[in-house]
Amino acid sequence: MPEPGLGDLGQRQLLKGWPDLWLVGDNKPGGLRARSMAAAPPSPPLEPDQTLALPDALLLRVLACLPEPHLTGAASLVCRRWTRLAGRLRRRLAVRDWAFVAHRLPYRFPDLADLDLFPASIAAPTAAAPHASPLLTCGAVSLTLDASADPPLGACRFVDDDALDRGLAAVAASFPNLRRLSATAASSESGGLMAIAGGCPTLQELELHRCTDLALRPVSAFAHLQILRIVAAAPALYGPAEGGGVTDIGLTILAHGCKRLVKLELQGCEGSYDGIAAVGRCCAMLEELTIVDHRMDGGWLAALAFCGNLKTLRLQSCRRIDDDPGPAEHLGACLTLESLQLHRCQLRDRSALHALFLVCEGAREIQVQNCWGLEDDMFALAGLCRRVKFLLLEGCSLLTTRGLESVITSWSDLQSLEVVTCNKIKDEEITPALSELFSNLKELKWRPDNKSLLAASLVGTGMGKKGRVFFKRILPAHQRIKGKVRNYSAGVAA
């Protein structure tokens, strides 16, 4: 029964939905919208863009003052002109779509100096079929997962070799001032890398993934290359049909071609004494050598003696150092070496660690971070290095206070010590000899565990800060005069 006071028209008004409101008024669609638009006040006229009067050169100078996040974000979205000008200011870029490399990259970012093409060279995973294997994705890399296979992870898919060569040729033709490049090598000899070598004469840093001996032939054409990072084609990631990894042949090829190398990183490379010796003989300017997860044959440590200018040796994620280092009298030594760095390495082989410290006996800096197997008797081999001034120990859970003391008390030149997250090193086990050593250090960072109270107790004592007091006494004369003038002006103002 209808409510009192509401007729047939009232009931229709109550049942009326949102679509019916569009028919109110003149019984025409959009009547409500037309009335609302007619009732709204007219919008004020848009002010003209004042930046249109600025020439491109002046606007570029203004945009160059913006920090990098604003330049690549909000500023490039204002208008097409700002997008074009912001692209001219970009010097570093990581590309994730290979189709963008050959078509839009030279027009969008014409003045790049640092270009990362590795994420774009990874092929996107195809649409999953009903019975396809699942994909395991980490960042830009996607691997197929098959529980019945051995190993269960499949190989990573890359863009085909022809597309890689065309993209690298386009980069070589458009960026003659390129300084750094990260790319993926073709499975066969690459014409794209040859184009890069000819079109980018100022290239100084190259990072090359999926390397083989055949792919390293074009690398020898980079005569002015100073920094080179090689990631070998490991079968577990790139598949078994990639033509092998990097052996002595590839190391010899790059050594004879890139004679101006200053920094070299070899990741997952094979080889032996001959390959490292060729690098040491030919690359006379080599100062930093990094070896990551190597698969080299025994005896390669002795070849480090040919690196006559080597200053830093870094070993990372190495499951073994050297299976057969050979007799100690045949090892030699790196006389110019200053820093030995071990990161996430297995240090359980006593003969290999003994050979490593013999080769690096002149090192002034030793860093051991998150390595396995470094017990007291293994760390005692570091006593072969008599000229150590800086020692960093981090994550060495097997080393005790006694083992640490037996080594560092024999180093008369030690100036800086950092001990972090070494749980078996205790504050209550510190002897008077260690306390005296701590008092003579220029820098001391003591945090073996979360319960250590030594760092808090040293506050205000000056222990471990001898160098700071020393350097305050030998400030240059102009700084001392400047400080006196500042103090005098402050006194006058008071």
Secondary structure by P-SEA (a helix, b strand, c coil): cccccccaaaaaaaaccccccccccccccaaaaaaaaaaccccccccccccccccaaaaaaaaaaccaaaaacccccccaaaaaaaaaaccccccccccccccccccccccccbbbccccccccccccccbbbbbbbcccbbbbbbccccccbbbbbcccaaaaaaaaaaaaaccccccbbbbbbcccccaaaaaaaaacccccbbbbccccccccccccccccccbbbbbccccccccccccccccaaaaaaaaaccccccbbbbcbbbbcaaaaaaaaaccccccbbbbccccccccccccccccccccbbbbcccccccccccccccccccccccbbbbcccccccaaaaaaaaaaaccccbbbbcccccccccccccccccccccbbbbcccccccaaaaaacccccccccbbbbccccccccccccaaaaaaaaaccbbbbcccccccccccccccccccaaaaaaaaaccaaaaaaaaaaaaaaaaac
